[in-house]
Amino acid sequence: MEQKIIDWVPLTKWSEHFRYPSQGAMRNICARRKDNGAEDFLSLVNGRFYIHLDRFNQWMEQQTKRGIKK
């Protein structure tokens, strides 16, 4: 059986695939995409947001590093 690799997830299906961040938090991230750099992993197609998982994970890593202050 061939395993299906998912690159893009529609925002409307986010909570079906992932528990964190919540779908509400993801909507907030999308709404502030120009301020927080989320444009790197978001695509807006026909009025719907899609999230590129690899890029999202990289963005999360960057956010984590910014949050840790030495």
Backbone hydrogen bonds in HBPLUS format (Angstrom, degrees):
<---DONOR---> <-ACCEPTOR-->    atom                        ^
c    i                          cat <-CA-CA->   ^        H-A-AA   ^      H-
h    n   atom  resd res      DA  || num        DHA   H-A  angle D-A-AA Bond
n    s   type  num  typ     dist DA aas  dist angle  dist       angle   num
A0053-LEU N   A0007-ASP O   2.88 MM  46  5.68 158.1  1.92 158.5 165.4     1
A0009-VAL N   A0051-ILE O   2.92 MM  42  5.18 150.5  2.01 135.4 144.4     2
A0051-ILE N   A0009-VAL O   2.82 MM  42  5.18 165.0  1.84 141.8 146.2     3
A0013-LYS N   A0010-PRO O   2.93 MM   3  5.37 152.0  2.00 113.1 121.7     4
A0011-LEU N   A0049-PHE O   2.94 MM  38  5.54 169.9  1.95 147.0 145.6     5
A0014-TRP N   A0011-LEU O   3.15 MM   3  5.04 165.7  2.17 105.7 110.0     6
A0016-GLU N   A0013-LYS O   3.02 MM   3  5.37 140.9  2.17 109.4 120.9     7
A0017-HIS N   A0014-TRP O   3.04 MM   3  5.49 142.6  2.18 110.9 120.9     8
A0018-PHE N   A0014-TRP O   2.88 MM   4  5.95 160.3  1.92 162.6 169.3     9
A0026-MET N   A0022-SER O   2.91 MM   4  6.25 154.9  1.98 150.0 157.4    10
A0027-ARG N   A0023-GLN O   2.90 MM   4  6.18 149.7  1.99 145.5 153.6    11
A0028-ASN N   A0024-GLY O   3.04 MM   4  6.32 150.8  2.13 142.4 150.1    12
A0029-ILE N   A0025-ALA O   2.89 MM   4  6.22 155.3  1.95 148.8 155.6    13
A0030-CYS N   A0026-MET O   2.89 MM   4  6.14 156.2  1.95 147.4 153.8    14
A0031-ALA N   A0027-ARG O   2.90 MM   4  6.13 153.5  1.97 145.4 152.8    15
A0032-ARG N   A0028-ASN O   3.11 MM   4  6.33 141.1  2.26 144.4 153.9    16
A0033-ARG N   A0030-CYS O   3.28 MM   3  4.91 158.7  2.33 108.2 106.0    17
A0035-ASP N   A0032-ARG O   2.98 MM   3  5.48 131.6  2.22 112.9 125.6    18
A0036-ASN N   A0032-ARG O   3.05 MM   4  6.23 152.6  2.12 158.1 166.7    19
A0037-GLY N   A0033-ARG O   3.17 MM   4  5.67 124.0  2.50 135.1 141.1    20
A0040-ASP N   A0037-GLY O   3.28 MM   3  6.21 173.6  2.29 122.4 124.3    21
A0041-PHE N   A0038-ALA O   3.05 MM   3  5.75 152.0  2.13 118.9 124.7    22
A0042-LEU N   A0038-ALA O   3.19 MM   4  6.29 125.6  2.50 145.6 160.0    23
A0052-HIS N   A0041-PHE O   2.88 MM  11  5.14 169.7  1.89 155.2 158.8    24
A0043-SER N   A0050-TYR O   2.91 MM   7  5.12 145.4  2.03 147.0 153.5    25
A0050-TYR N   A0043-SER O   2.79 MM   7  5.12 145.0  1.91 149.1 159.9    26
A0045-VAL N   A0048-ARG O   2.87 MM   3  5.29 160.4  1.91 156.6 152.7    27
A0048-ARG N   A0045-VAL O   2.93 MM   3  5.29 158.2  1.97 114.8 122.1    28
A0056-PHE N   A0052-HIS O   2.83 MM   4  5.98 151.7  1.91 152.6 162.2    29
A0057-ASN N   A0053-LEU O   2.91 MM   4  6.12 161.7  1.95 152.7 156.4    30
A0058-GLN N   A0054-ASP O   3.07 MM   4  6.38 152.8  2.14 145.7 153.0    31
A0059-TRP N   A0055-ARG O   2.92 MM   4  6.15 156.8  1.98 147.4 153.8    32
A0060-MET N   A0056-PHE O   2.85 MM   4  6.16 156.5  1.90 153.2 159.7    33
A0061-GLU N   A0057-ASN O   3.03 MM   4  6.26 154.0  2.09 143.4 150.0    34
A0062-GLN N   A0058-GLN O   3.04 MM   4  6.37 156.0  2.10 148.0 154.1    35
A0063-GLN N   A0059-TRP O   2.92 MM   4  6.24 154.0  1.99 149.7 157.2    36
A0064-THR N   A0060-MET O   2.88 MM   4  6.12 153.4  1.95 149.2 156.5    37
A0065-LYS N   A0061-GLU O   2.96 MM   4  6.24 158.5  2.00 150.0 155.4    38
A0066-ARG N   A0062-GLN O   2.97 MM   4  6.20 149.7  2.07 145.0 153.3    39
A0067-GLY N   A0063-GLN O   3.04 MM   4  6.21 139.8  2.20 139.4 149.9    40
A0067-GLY N   A0064-THR O   3.13 MM   3  5.08 124.9  2.45  93.0 107.2    41
A0068-ILE N   A0064-THR O   3.19 MM   4  6.46 129.7  2.46 143.1 155.0    42
